[in-house]
Amino acid sequence: MEVTQIIAEIDAQILKLQQARALLADASQPKRSGRGRPKGSTNVAKKATSNGRKRKLTPEGRKRIADAMKKRWAERRKQNSAK
């Protein structure tokens, strides 16, 4: 047998083993389609409010939240600059 023929047979065997390994690796991992509840699930989330209307944020409430976030960001910047 020639050396080139032996090398060709070894390469063919390596390719077959790699394909078998890939099949086994795929079979051993659990199948997951994605995050969250599967489509068509009957488990329905409850409404946020009892009357079904969407809750709205007042301008005053929005300003309070914005001020609180600005304060939080300022504290974080102060901590990062102190490091």
N, C-alpha and C positions, 0 to 999 in steps of 0.2 A: 504494500500500500504506500502511496505517495504521501508526503507530509502535507501537501496542500489539500488532499482529499480528507485526511484525518482532521485537519483544522476546520474544513467545511462541515464535517459531521458533528464536531464539537459545537460549532456555532449554531447548527440546527437544533441540537439538544438544549443548548442554553436558551434559545428562543422559545422552545416548547415549555421549558421549566418556568421561564418568566411569565408566559401566558397563564400557566396553571396557578402560579403564585398570585397573579392579579385576580383571577377568578375566586380563589379562596379568600383573599383579603376583602373583596367586595361582599362575599357571602357572610363573612364574620361580623361585619358592621351592621348595626340596626338601621332599618330604612326609616328616614324622617323626611317628610315633604317640606317642612318649614316650621316657623314659629307660630304659636297661637292655636286657637281652637280650629279643628278641621272644618272644611266647608260642609254645609248641610247638617251640622250638629244641631240637635234640638235644645241644647242648653242656651237659653236666651238670657241676656243680662237685663236686670231690672232698670226701670227708668230712674233718672236722677231725682226727679221731683214727683210728688204724688199726683199733681194735676196735669203732668205731661208737657208743660210749657218750659221753654229753655230759660235758664236763669241768666240775668244780665248784670253786668258790673257797672256800678254808678261811677261817674267821673271822680268823685271823692275817693271811692274805694280803689280805683285804678291809680290815683295819685299816691295814696298811702302805700300801695304795693311798689310803685316805682321808687318812692323815697326809701323804702326799706331795702330794696335791691341795690340802690346807689350806695347806701350806707354799708351794706355787706361787701360790695365790690371795693369800696374805699378801704375797709379793714383788711381785705385780702391783699390789696396792693401794698398796704403798710407792712403786713407780715412778710410779703415777698421781698420788699426792699430792705427789711431788717436782716434777712438771711445772708 
